[in-house]
C-alpha cells in the first residue's frame, strides 16, 4: 500500500473516532436534556393532579372545571395514581395495581422518587394535606423523545457518512500534494544509472524531511560517483603504474642473466631493480591507503581529535627526517575554547591526509622549508600549507587533485598522482575541503577548510 493511501486511511480512521466521540456526546447530551424535560413535565402533571384532587374541597366547582379543562390533558400513555396513608389508591379508581406498597413507601420515606421502568419514566411525589398524607405516582412513555432521537440518529448517520467520505477524499488530496516532492525525487532517481551518476535530485529550498532525504541521497551519489570514477581511473592507469616497474625489473633481470657479467654490472642491475621495486612499493602503498579510506569510514572508527596535535606530530617527524626547522608550524587566530580545534574523525586517516600534503610540499620544492598556518574561528578550522617549489600552472589547478594526474612541470619528480587525491578524499569525509592556489611570491598553497558541526 502506498504512503498516501496509508495516510488517507490513518486520517480517515482518526476522523471517524473523533466524529463518533463528538456525535455520541451530542446525541446523549440531547437525549439527557429531553429526558430531563419529560421528567419535569411528568412532575408537573403529577403536581397538578395532586393539587386538583387534594384541593378540590377548597375551590368552587366552577374553578375546578376550569382547572380540569386547562390542565388535565393527558400525556401519551400516562398513568397517575394517588395513594392514601394506608397505601390504597384513592380519588382515581385503580382496576390493576401499577405500583406495590414497597414503591409507595419509598416515596413516602424519601419524599421524591424517579426511575425508569422499561421504556416508561416514573415519578413519585409526597404531599401533606389537611385530609392526610398522600403519595402521587405518575408514569408515561416518552414516545415523542424516542421519535425525535430516532430522527436525529438517522440525520447524524447521514452526516457522518458524508463527512467521512469528504475526509477521505480531502486527506487523499492533501497527502498527494504533500508527497508530490517525494514522487519527483523518485522519478529523478529512476533516471540515474551507473553512466550518469553526476545527476542530482532537487533538494528544494526547505529544511523538511524530504529535503534532508534529497540531500543525503545526493551525498550518497557523490560518494558513488567518486568510487566509480576511481574504479574507472584505476582500470585505466593502475595497470600502467604497476606494469612499468615490473617490466623494467624483468628486463634488467633477463639482460643480467643473458651471460656472465662483471660484479659492477650486477650491482648496477640490482640498484636499478631496487629503484623499480621501491617505485612499485610506493604505488601499492598508495593504493592500499586509498582502499583504507572506504574501509575505515564504513567501520565508523571515529573519535574527537585535536588537529593541532597531529600537526605537532608531523612537525616532529619531518624536522627529524630532514633537518631542524624544515617544517614550520604557525598558530594564528586560535579561539580560546579548545573544542574549536577538535574534529570528529579517524586519526590515522587524518594523519595520512595531512602528511601527504606536507610530503608533496617538500618533494616538489626540493626539501626546502614548508610552512603550515593553523587558524580556528570556532566554526571553521583552516590549515594553509605553503611551499617554495616550482608552482602550478593555473590551467592545471582544476586537475591537480584527480587520481593519477601528474603535472607536466613535475615529471622529473617520482610519484603516482595519488597523494593529493587520497588527501582530498579523506578530508571530504569529515566535512572538509581541499583547494590549491599559487603562492603570492613562489610556490603553491594547499588550503584545507573544516566546517565544525
Secondary structure, DSSP 8 states (H G I E B T S, - for coil): --HHHHHHHHHHHHHHHHHHHHHHHHHHHHHHHHHHHHHHHHHHHHHHHHHHHHSGGGS-HHHHHHHHHHH----TT-EEEEE-TTS-EESS--SS--S-HHHHHHHHHHSEEEEEETTEEEEEEEEEETTEEEEEEEEEE-HHHHHHHHHHHHHHHHHHHHHHHHHHHHHHHHHHHHHHHHHHHHHHHHT--GGGTT------SS-SHHHHHHHHHHHHHHHHHHHHHHHHHHHHHHHHHHHHHHHHHHHHHHHHHSS---HHHHHHHHHHHHHHHHHHHHHHHHHHHHHHHHHHHHHT--EEEEHHHHHHHHHHHHHHHT-TTSEEEEE-S--SSGGGGEEEE-HHHHHHHHHHHHHHHHHTTTS--EEEEEEE-SSEEEEEEE--SS---GGGGGGTTSTT---GGGTTS---S-HHHHHHHHHHHTTEEEEEEE-SSSSEEEEEEEE--
